[in-house]
Amino acid sequence: MSLYLIILIVSLAGPLALSFEKNLMLYKRWKYLLPAILITMVVFVTWDIIFTHMGCWFFNPVYNSGIYIYKLPLEEYLFFIAIPYACAFSFYAVQFHFPKFKLNERWTKKITFLMVILSVITSLANLDHIYTFVNFLVLPIILLLSYYFTKEVVQYYLAIYPILLIPFFIINGILTGTGIEQAVFDYNPQVIIGIHIFSIPLEDMFYNFSLLLSPLALTHIFEMRSKKNKKV
């Protein structure tokens, strides 16, 4: 079994088992959450395939199964299911146990628009670093759409995201080479600005922000639409 697959299994095992916990009962949200994760997966896998073909990043065959689809190892596809699900579990668990742990509308609006402005500036300032440019161009689009359609989700997400960064630094740290001889995947230095936190490119923190927010916002939209249809 590859190291990449082991990391994904360990990341998913706990959240999946605890999804049946009698109070949280996350499994009841699966009909909304799983389609939301799959839609997000299509978008980000497409991005991943394009950037892989462009030579923006590389996958180390030492740490994956050797099964490739459009130059992506099988584990990379599973990544976009396992990690968003595990983080969605953490999000809903915090939300359930600490329902007041969220930003008020005023601060949500301020932080949202500050992030949008800074992201656009960062994107335009890095036209020669394709990953940085696209990453900071995608983030404000996802954040603004989420704010417009699911403001309550953004209120919770902005408060909870620092907590989600803890497993992010552990998992992405290992994947990018922290604590192991070689990275599971690595970046072409020409596509990033070169600022790292441990072995993790700075851009990944904001890529992760977009990747995890998307299914949460979509889940909320699907759930609210379902409840609305039942009332009609």
N, C-alpha and C positions, 0 to 999 in steps of 0.2 A: 504494500500500500504506500502511495507517495506521501511525502511530507505535506504537500499542499492539501491533499484530501484529508489527511489526519487533522490538520488545522481546522478545516471546514466542519468536519464531524464533531470535533470537540466544541467548536463555537455554537453549533446548532443543537447538540444533544440536550443540554440543560433547558434552554428556552422551549424546545419542542415537548419535552417531558412535562414541564411546568405549565404548558398551555391548557392542560386538563385540570389544573388546580381549581377547586370548587368555588372559590371566590372570584378570581380573575376570569376563568373560563374563556380564554382567548380563542379556543377552537370554534366558538360560536360566531366569531368574526371572520373565519376563514373564507366564507363565500364572498366577502368584500376584499379582504386582505390579499388573498392569493392571486386573484386577477390583477390587483393593483401592482403586486410585485412582478408579475409576468409582463405587464405593460411597460413598467420601468425597465425591466430586463431587456426587452426588445430595443429600447432606445439606447441604453448604455452598452449593450453588446455590439450594436451597430457601430457606435462610436469606437469601441474597443477594437473591432475588426479593422476599421478604416485606419486607425492610428498604428495598429500592428503592421499592416501592409505598408504604411508610410515609413516604418522603421523607427517609430517614436519610443517604443519599448519592446522588451524581449523577454521570453520565458525560458527559464533554465530547465533543460530536459532532465537534469539530475533529480529534480524535485517534483516532477509530474508524471502522469501515467504513460505519456507518449502517444495518447490518443488525441489527435488534433482535428478540429473542424474549422475551416477557413483560417488556419494558422493559430487558432486559439486552442490551448489544451482543454480537455473536458472539464477539468477542475475550475477553469476560469468561468465557464457557464454556470457551474454550480455555485460559484462565489456570489453571483448576482441573485441567487435564491436564498442561500444560507445566511449571508451577512445582513441583508435587509430584514429577513424574518427575525433573526436574533435581536437586532436593534429595535424592531417594532415591538417585540415582546418586552424589552426593557422600557421602552417609551410608555406602553400601556400599563405596565406594572407600576411605574413611578406615578403615572397619572391616576391610577386606581387608588393607590395607598396614600398619595399626597395630592388630592384634587385641587388644592389651592396653590400648588407649586407651579405658577405660571406668571408671565409678565402681564401687567395691566395694558389696556388698549393704547394708552399714550406712549408708553415705553416700547411696546411692540411696533408701533408706527415709526417711532424715531429710529430704532435699531434697524428695522427693515429697510427704510429708505437710505440710511447711512451705509448699510452694507451694499445696497444697489449702486449707490454713487461711487463708493470705493472700488467695487468690483469692475464697474465700467471703466473707470480711470486706469485700474491695473491692467485690464484687458487691452485697452488702446495703447498703453505704454509698453506693451510686450508683443507687438506684431511679429517680431522675429523669433519669438518662442511660442510655437504653435500650441503646445499643451497648456501653457499659462494663458495664452490668448483665448482659446476656446473654453477652457475651464471657467474663467472669470466672466465670460460672455454668457455661458449657460446658467450660471448661478443666479444672476438677477432675474432672468426670465422665469425660472422655476420658483424663486422666492416671491416675485410679484404676483404670479398666477396663484400661488398657494395663499398669499395674503388676501387676494381679492375674493377667492372662492371659499377659503377655509381659514379665516382669520383666527378662530379659536385654536386650531391645530398649530398655527405659527406661534401663538401666545405660549403654548406649552412647549413647543419644540425649541424655541430660543432659550428657554429656561433649562430644559433637560439636556440639550446637546452637549454642554460641557461634561456631563456625566457619561454620555455615549462616547466621548473622546477617550475615556479610560481603556475600554476594550479595543478601540481603534488603534491606539498607540501600541498595545500588546500585539495584536494580530498583524497590522500593517508593518510594525517594526520587524517582526520575524520574516514576513514576506519580502521585505526590502533588504534583508540581510543582517538584522540585529541578532546576535547570538548564534549565528550559523556561518559556515565558511563562505558560502556564496549566497547571493540573493535568489529568491524563488522567481522574482521578476525584477528587471532593472530598466532604467530609463536612458535614452539617448541624451547626453548632457546638453545637446543643442536645442532641445525642445522645452527645457525648464530654466527657471532663473538661477537655480543652483543653491538655494537656501534649503537646508535640511534640519529637521528636528530628529536627532539620532540619525537613523538611516532613511527617514521618511521625507520625501520632497514636500515643501510647504504647500504646494498646489493640492496635494492629496487630502489635506484637511478640508478644503473647500469642495473638492470633488465628492468627498464623503458626505458633506453637508447636503449637497444636491441629491445624491443617490439615496440617502435615507429619508429626506423630506418628501420626495416624490410619491412613494407608495403610501405614506401616512396621509397625505393630502387626498390622494385618489381614493383611499379606503373610506375616508370621511365623506367624500362626495357620493360614492356608491351607497354608503349606509344611509345618508340623509335622503337620497333619491328613493331608496327602497321604502323607508318609513313614510315618505310623502305619498308614494303610490298606494300604500296600504290604507292611508286615510281617505283616499279618493273613492 
